[in-house]
Amino acid sequence: MAQPAIQVPARIPYRVTLHQIEACNCSTACNCQFSGYPDNGLGCEAIIGFELIDGSYGKLPMGGVRAAIALMYPKAIHEGNGRVALFVDEKTRPEQRDALLSILTGQAGGMPWEALAGTITERKGPFFVPLEMSVAGIRSSIRVPGMLELRQTPIRDAVSGEEKEVQIVYPRGGFMWDTGNVCTTAAMKVAVEDLRFEHPKGYACYARTKWTNQ
């Protein structure tokens, strides 16, 4: 007797364009971009912030949604055992919150979050908070009062003191973005329960990128 077919719920298609603001505990070059491992054999401690510019989740418009993630891994990200804290702007509509969480937890499919979901063992939040964000290229910033702060600033030449323009480019497409505008941080810290770190004057990057499961 034939067994009944298992019904797999169809994933809601999504496609969004966004500003991505990030920083980590690596030096300004971020060894992970080249060898896949953090500097000096250390773990990865990072902040990634997002402002969705436009796009939709199914028929739901997602432009204007803001969120940030703090990540803490004992080794390289791909080696797993990551702990993360998720912050979503309290102004986000409930249906947009649900859509965003489906993407960031990997349930909606699509890169990079479907792959990253398998590296995470502990999640804190989501915290629906007053998320302050200024998108200004390599002078961008994110702040959640009392919990998270990231302020990007340009790299300066050691001799002349002039600002440097540095990019990392993946001609065939990168994991998180294709072109990253590299900078450093004036502030970079997280304090959420036992997830705590502070790493100013390290790697930072601003990029415009896309997420989709199509």
C-alpha positions in Angstrom: 0.0 0.0 0.0 1.4 3.4 -1.0 2.4 5.7 1.8 0.8 9.1 1.8 3.0 11.9 0.6 4.5 14.1 3.3 3.4 17.7 2.8 6.2 20.2 3.2 5.0 23.8 3.7 6.1 26.1 0.9 8.6 28.7 1.9 7.4 32.3 1.5 9.6 33.9 -1.1 11.6 37.0 -0.1 14.1 39.4 -1.6 15.4 42.4 0.2 18.2 45.0 -0.2 19.9 46.4 2.9 22.6 48.4 4.5 24.9 46.1 6.6 27.1 47.6 9.4 29.5 45.2 11.0 32.6 44.9 13.3 34.5 42.2 15.1 37.5 41.5 17.3 39.9 40.9 14.3 42.5 43.4 13.3 41.3 45.9 10.6 42.1 43.4 7.8 39.9 40.6 9.3 41.8 37.4 8.8 38.4 35.6 8.4 37.9 37.2 5.0 41.1 35.4 3.7 41.8 32.3 5.7 38.4 31.6 7.3 39.8 31.9 10.8 40.0 34.8 13.3 43.2 36.5 14.1 45.8 34.8 16.3 43.6 31.7 16.8 41.1 33.5 18.8 37.3 33.1 18.7 34.9 35.4 16.8 33.1 38.2 18.7 31.1 40.5 16.4 28.2 42.9 15.9 26.2 43.0 12.6 23.5 45.6 12.1 21.0 46.0 9.3 18.7 48.5 7.8 16.4 47.1 5.1 16.2 49.6 2.2 13.5 47.9 0.2 12.1 44.5 -0.8 9.4 42.2 0.5 8.7 38.9 2.3 5.9 37.5 0.3 3.6 40.5 -0.2 4.8 42.2 3.0 7.0 45.3 2.4 10.1 45.2 4.5 11.7 48.6 3.8 12.8 50.5 6.9 13.1 47.5 9.2 16.2 47.7 11.5 17.9 45.0 13.6 21.2 44.0 15.0 22.9 40.8 16.1 25.7 40.2 18.6 27.7 37.0 18.0 30.1 35.1 20.2 31.9 32.0 18.9 34.7 30.1 20.8 36.5 29.5 17.6 35.9 30.3 13.9 32.2 30.8 12.9 32.1 27.6 10.7 33.2 25.5 13.7 30.0 26.3 15.5 28.9 26.6 19.1 27.9 30.2 18.6 25.9 32.3 21.0 23.9 35.2 19.7 21.7 38.0 20.9 19.1 39.5 18.6 17.8 43.1 18.8 14.9 44.4 16.7 13.8 48.0 16.6 10.7 48.4 18.7 9.0 50.4 15.9 8.9 47.4 13.7 5.4 46.1 12.9 4.5 42.7 14.4 4.2 41.0 11.0 7.6 42.4 9.9 9.1 41.1 13.1 7.9 37.6 12.4 9.2 37.8 8.8 12.6 39.1 9.9 12.9 36.4 12.6 12.0 33.7 10.0 14.9 34.9 7.9 17.5 35.4 10.6 16.9 32.0 12.2 17.2 30.3 8.8 13.6 29.0 8.8 12.8 31.0 5.6 15.9 29.6 3.8 18.3 31.6 1.7 21.8 32.7 2.3 23.6 33.6 4.4 21.2 32.9 7.3 20.2 29.4 6.4 23.9 28.4 6.7 24.6 30.5 9.8 21.7 29.0 11.7 23.5 25.6 11.8 26.4 27.2 13.7 24.3 28.7 16.5 23.6 26.8 19.7 22.2 29.5 22.0 20.0 32.5 21.2 19.1 35.4 23.5 16.1 37.5 22.6 14.7 38.8 20.4 14.8 42.0 22.3 12.4 44.6 21.0 14.2 47.7 21.9 14.8 51.4 20.9 17.5 50.7 18.3 19.3 53.8 17.2 21.0 53.6 13.8 22.8 56.1 11.6 23.6 54.8 8.1 26.5 56.9 6.7 28.9 54.5 4.9 32.1 54.0 7.0 30.8 56.5 9.6 27.7 54.4 10.4 26.7 53.6 14.0 24.3 51.5 16.0 23.2 51.8 19.6 20.9 50.0 22.0 21.1 51.9 25.3 22.8 49.9 28.0 23.2 46.8 25.7 25.1 47.5 22.5 27.1 50.2 20.8 29.0 50.3 17.5 30.5 53.4 16.0 32.5 53.1 12.7 35.2 55.5 11.7 37.6 55.6 8.7 41.1 54.0 8.8 43.8 56.7 8.8 47.2 56.5 7.2 49.9 56.0 9.8 52.2 58.6 8.2 49.9 61.3 6.8 46.9 60.9 9.0 44.7 61.1 6.0 41.6 58.9 5.6 42.1 55.7 3.6 39.6 54.1 1.3 39.8 50.3 1.4 37.6 47.7 -0.1 37.4 43.9 -0.1 35.8 42.7 -3.3 34.5 39.2 -4.1 34.2 39.3 -8.0 32.2 36.0 -8.0 30.1 36.9 -5.0 30.8 36.8 -1.3 29.1 35.0 1.6 27.7 38.2 3.4 28.3 40.8 0.7 30.2 41.2 -2.6 31.9 44.5 -1.8 32.8 45.6 1.7 34.1 49.1 2.6 36.6 48.5 5.3 37.0 50.8 8.3 37.6 50.6 12.0 35.7 51.3 15.2 35.6 54.2 17.7 33.4 52.0 19.9 32.4 48.4 19.8 30.8 46.7 22.8 28.0 44.4 23.9 26.6 43.6 27.4 23.7 41.2 27.4 23.5 38.9 30.4 26.7 36.7 30.1 27.3 37.7 26.5 29.8 40.5 26.9 32.7 41.9 24.9 34.4 45.1 23.9 36.8 45.5 21.0 37.4 49.1 19.7 39.9 49.9 17.0 39.5 46.6 15.2 37.9 45.5 12.0 34.7 47.1 10.7 32.9 47.3 7.4 29.9 48.9 5.7 28.3 47.2 2.8 25.1 47.3 0.7 23.9 43.8 0.1 20.9 41.5 -0.6 19.2 38.5 1.0 16.9 36.2 -0.9 15.7 32.6 -0.9 15.0 32.7 -4.6 
